[in-house]
């Protein structure tokens, strides 16, 4: 079964997506998500100019060999662009193999380890009333676990708040569903860590008092704290029993997590900007995290992320795969199949895509009573409507960035 055709499809229904479509000589097709938020065209070029010519004529069954070939033959290894491109190939090949077998993909990964996947949604607000309304809305949608992001007094616009105002031309777009705003330049936002550290614990105290002790609550620090600041926040949130504190400090400095661990028992989730097992080697071995946050889309596909999660399982570390709206329905389906099959599943991030996106990507996965399931169609269970995709050309969009009060650029 040879790869006969490889197409890189760029579409922008509710946001930009990059999809690789492989077709075999016997007519089977497979899809892979190659979307890298705010840097999509870099992956398009990598795929089109460097990978597609290498795929034609290759045996579509040889997934591991193809993965190793693309990773090792390039010489320049790792990095988000390379690994997103390899991921797209890997997932498309798994899609083809599962279709050839006549099975949903998770069956080829060992079968189901659970009946569904616990998912968390994104509640947010600039005020407590907004936060409460957002939590209630997510409960009404069936979510059984909820991430809470809050505005900070004195700061105009910060990460994760749905009611933030976007750049001109982005009216009507919910900010936390698409922070990469369309425009020629990125949005500039403000930040003050000390104000944030004072305010966040008061919000979680209020949320716990309002919604009780049983609801799993999560929070994303989004890389904005130093190690000692992260340790302080983790400790101050302990009374509110968080499911996890995510990206509390930039994890490129992996030793920093030792300091955080020394000061808090709040569970830590790290890894949405990681893209290989080498990024995780130290923090998994030293048990400095509790959840692996990588996306299938950015971490070399199912083949590579499964190896990371099997390594993590030795240390009782669970999955918490990245799943915002910049992971396309193809990438989300891949995460669901992997999550359903592995033993050490923890939770799945889930932000619902918009109507235009759902028309472009025809899906079979389901959402019921707080749980996701990838469905039982052969393959991933997602097909690309090429005619719909063609209605929405690429639109320039960038993620925001932060500046401190003195003008210093800061982590967003």
BELTA-V514899 format. One record per residue. N is the residue number from 1. RES is the residue in one letter. OMEGA is omega in degrees with one decimal (* if undefined). BURIAL is # if it has 16 or more other C-alpha atoms within 10 Angstrom, else .. Layout:
BEGIN
n = {N;N}
res = {RES;RES}
omega = {OMEGA;OMEGA}
burial = {BURIAL;BURIAL}
END
This chain:
BEGIN
n = {1;2;3;4;5;6;7;8;9;10;11;12;13;14;15;16;17;18;19;20;21;22;23;24;25;26;27;28;29;30;31;32;33;34;35;36;37;38;39;40;41;42;43;44;45;46;47;48;49;50;51;52;53;54;55;56;57;58;59;60;61;62;63;64;65;66;67;68;69;70;71;72;73;74;75;76;77;78;79;80;81;82;83;84;85;86;87;88;89;90;91;92;93;94;95;96;97;98;99;100;101;102;103;104;105;106;107;108;109;110;111;112;113;114;115;116;117;118;119;120;121;122;123;124;125;126;127;128;129;130;131;132;133;134;135;136;137;138;139;140;141;142;143;144;145;146;147;148;149;150;151;152;153;154;155;156;157;158;159;160;161;162;163;164;165;166;167;168;169;170;171;172;173;174;175;176;177;178;179;180;181;182;183;184;185;186;187;188;189;190;191;192;193;194;195;196;197;198;199;200;201;202;203;204;205;206;207;208;209;210;211;212;213;214;215;216;217;218;219;220;221;222;223;224;225;226;227;228;229;230;231;232;233;234;235;236;237;238;239;240;241;242;243;244;245;246;247;248;249;250;251;252;253;254;255;256;257;258;259;260;261;262;263;264;265;266;267;268;269;270;271;272;273;274;275;276;277;278;279;280;281;282;283;284;285;286;287;288;289;290;291;292;293;294;295;296;297;298;299;300;301;302;303;304;305;306;307;308;309;310;311;312;313;314;315;316;317;318;319;320;321;322;323;324;325;326;327;328;329;330;331;332;333;334;335;336;337;338;339;340;341;342;343;344;345;346;347;348;349;350;351;352;353;354;355;356;357;358;359;360;361;362;363;364;365;366;367;368;369;370;371;372;373;374;375;376;377;378;379;380;381;382;383;384;385;386;387;388;389;390;391;392;393;394;395;396;397;398;399;400;401;402;403;404;405;406;407;408;409;410;411;412}
res = {X;X;X;X;X;X;X;X;X;X;X;X;X;X;X;X;X;X;X;X;X;X;X;X;X;X;X;X;X;X;X;X;X;X;X;X;X;X;X;X;X;X;X;X;X;X;X;X;X;X;X;X;X;X;X;X;X;X;X;X;X;X;X;X;X;X;X;X;X;X;X;X;X;X;X;X;X;X;X;X;X;X;X;X;X;X;X;X;X;X;X;X;X;X;X;X;X;X;X;X;X;X;X;X;X;X;X;X;X;X;X;X;X;X;X;X;X;X;X;X;X;X;X;X;X;X;X;X;X;X;X;X;X;X;X;X;X;X;X;X;X;X;X;X;X;X;X;X;X;X;X;X;X;X;X;X;X;X;X;X;X;X;X;X;X;X;X;X;X;X;X;X;X;X;X;X;X;X;X;X;X;X;X;X;X;X;X;X;X;X;X;X;X;X;X;X;X;X;X;X;X;X;X;X;X;X;X;X;X;X;X;X;X;X;X;X;X;X;X;X;X;X;X;X;X;X;X;X;X;X;X;X;X;X;X;X;X;X;X;X;X;X;X;X;X;X;X;X;X;X;X;X;X;X;X;X;X;X;X;X;X;X;X;X;X;X;X;X;X;X;X;X;X;X;X;X;X;X;X;X;X;X;X;X;X;X;X;X;X;X;X;X;X;X;X;X;X;X;X;X;X;X;X;X;X;X;X;X;X;X;X;X;X;X;X;X;X;X;X;X;X;X;X;X;X;X;X;X;X;X;X;X;X;X;X;X;X;X;X;X;X;X;X;X;X;X;X;X;X;X;X;X;X;X;X;X;X;X;X;X;X;X;X;X;X;X;X;X;X;X;X;X;X;X;X;X;X;X;X;X;X;X;X;X;X;X;X;X;X;X;X;X;X;X;X;X;X;X;X;X;X;X;X;X;X;X;X;X;X;X;X;X}
omega = {-174.2;173.4;-174.4;-174.9;177.3;-177.1;174.3;-172.9;178.1;178.8;-176.5;178.8;173.3;176.5;-178.7;172.7;174.2;-176.8;172.3;176.8;177.2;176.5;179.6;-178.5;174.7;169.1;176.6;178.8;175.7;-179.1;173.6;179.3;179.2;-175.0;175.5;-167.1;179.2;179.4;-172.3;-172.5;175.8;177.9;175.6;-179.4;-179.8;179.5;-172.9;-171.7;-172.1;-173.8;-177.8;179.4;-179.5;-174.0;-173.0;-179.4;178.9;177.7;-177.3;179.9;-170.3;-173.1;-178.4;-179.7;178.3;178.8;-178.7;178.5;-178.2;-178.8;-171.9;-175.3;179.8;-175.3;178.0;-169.4;172.7;-177.9;-173.4;-178.0;179.3;-173.7;174.5;178.3;178.0;179.2;-178.6;177.8;-176.4;-177.6;177.8;178.6;175.0;177.6;179.1;-177.5;-179.9;175.5;178.3;178.8;-177.6;-176.1;166.7;-171.6;-176.2;178.4;178.1;179.2;178.2;-179.4;-175.4;172.4;-178.9;-177.4;179.9;-174.3;173.7;-178.0;175.6;177.5;-173.2;172.0;-178.5;175.9;176.2;178.2;177.7;179.5;176.5;179.0;-179.4;179.2;-178.7;176.8;179.2;178.2;-179.9;174.9;178.5;177.4;176.4;-179.3;178.4;176.1;-170.5;170.3;-178.7;173.7;-173.9;168.4;-179.9;179.3;178.9;178.8;-172.7;-173.6;179.2;-176.0;164.0;-176.2;-173.4;-173.5;174.4;174.7;178.9;175.3;173.5;-176.9;179.5;-179.5;178.8;178.1;-179.7;-169.3;-174.6;174.8;177.4;178.7;175.4;-171.6;-178.5;-178.0;-175.2;-177.2;178.7;176.1;175.5;179.8;-175.8;-176.6;174.0;-172.1;-177.1;177.1;178.4;-178.6;177.2;-169.2;-171.2;180.0;179.2;178.4;-179.5;173.6;-179.3;-179.8;177.8;-179.9;-177.2;-169.9;173.6;-171.6;-170.4;-175.0;176.1;-179.8;179.6;176.8;-178.5;175.4;172.3;169.5;-166.2;-175.0;167.8;179.9;-177.3;174.5;177.7;177.6;179.0;-180.0;179.6;180.0;-177.6;179.8;-177.8;-179.4;-173.6;166.7;179.0;170.3;170.3;166.6;-172.5;172.3;-175.4;179.0;179.4;-170.1;170.4;174.2;-170.2;178.3;-179.7;-177.6;173.9;-179.2;179.9;-179.3;-178.7;-170.0;-176.3;173.5;175.0;-179.3;-175.7;175.3;-174.5;163.6;-176.7;176.4;174.0;-179.3;175.8;179.5;179.6;174.9;-174.6;-166.9;-177.5;-172.9;173.2;-177.9;179.8;177.5;-178.4;175.8;178.5;-178.2;175.9;-170.9;-175.2;172.3;171.9;-175.8;-172.4;-169.3;174.0;174.3;179.9;-176.9;-174.3;-178.1;176.3;178.0;177.6;-177.0;174.8;174.1;-179.7;-177.2;178.5;-175.7;178.9;175.0;-172.6;178.3;171.7;-166.4;179.4;-177.3;174.3;-175.5;176.5;163.9;-175.5;175.0;175.5;178.2;177.9;179.0;178.3;178.7;-179.4;178.5;179.0;-179.5;179.9;-173.3;-174.0;178.7;-171.2;172.8;177.5;-178.1;179.4;172.1;-177.3;170.6;-174.6;177.7;-180.0;-176.3;180.0;178.5;-179.3;175.2;178.4;-177.9;-177.5;-167.4;174.5;-179.9;-171.3;178.3;-176.2;175.1;175.7;-175.7;173.1;172.6;-175.8;-177.9;-172.6;172.1;176.6;-179.4;177.9;-175.0;177.2;175.9;-178.9;174.5;-172.8;179.5;177.5;-179.6;-178.2;179.0;-168.9;180.0;178.1;176.5;179.9;179.9;180.0;168.7;179.1;171.4;-177.6;164.8;173.4;-176.8;-179.5;177.1;-179.1;173.7;-176.1;177.3;-179.5;*}
burial = {#;#;#;#;#;#;.;#;#;#;#;#;#;#;#;#;#;#;#;#;#;#;#;#;.;.;.;#;#;#;#;#;#;#;#;#;#;#;#;#;#;.;#;#;.;#;#;.;.;.;#;#;.;.;#;#;.;.;#;#;#;.;#;.;.;#;#;.;.;#;#;.;.;.;.;.;.;#;.;#;#;#;#;#;#;#;#;#;#;#;#;#;#;#;#;#;#;#;#;.;.;.;#;#;#;#;#;#;#;.;.;#;.;.;.;#;#;#;#;#;#;#;#;#;#;#;.;#;.;#;#;#;.;#;#;.;.;#;#;.;.;#;#;#;#;#;#;#;#;#;#;#;.;.;.;.;#;#;#;#;#;#;#;#;.;#;.;.;.;#;.;.;#;.;#;#;#;#;#;#;#;#;.;.;.;#;#;.;#;#;#;#;.;.;.;#;#;.;.;#;#;.;#;#;.;.;#;#;.;.;.;.;.;.;#;#;#;#;#;#;#;#;#;#;#;.;#;.;#;#;#;#;#;#;#;#;#;.;.;#;#;#;#;#;#;#;#;#;#;#;#;.;.;#;.;#;#;#;.;#;#;.;.;#;#;#;#;#;#;#;#;#;#;#;#;#;#;.;#;#;.;.;#;#;.;.;#;#;#;#;#;#;#;#;#;#;#;#;#;#;#;#;#;#;#;#;.;#;#;#;#;#;#;.;.;.;#;#;#;#;#;#;#;#;#;#;#;#;#;#;#;#;#;#;#;#;#;#;#;#;#;#;#;#;#;#;#;#;#;#;#;.;#;.;.;#;#;#;.;#;#;.;#;#;#;.;#;.;.;#;#;#;#;#;#;#;#;#;#;#;#;#;#;#;.;.;.;#;#;.;.;#;.;#;#;#;#;#;#;#;#;#;#;.;.;.;.;.;.;#;#;#}
END
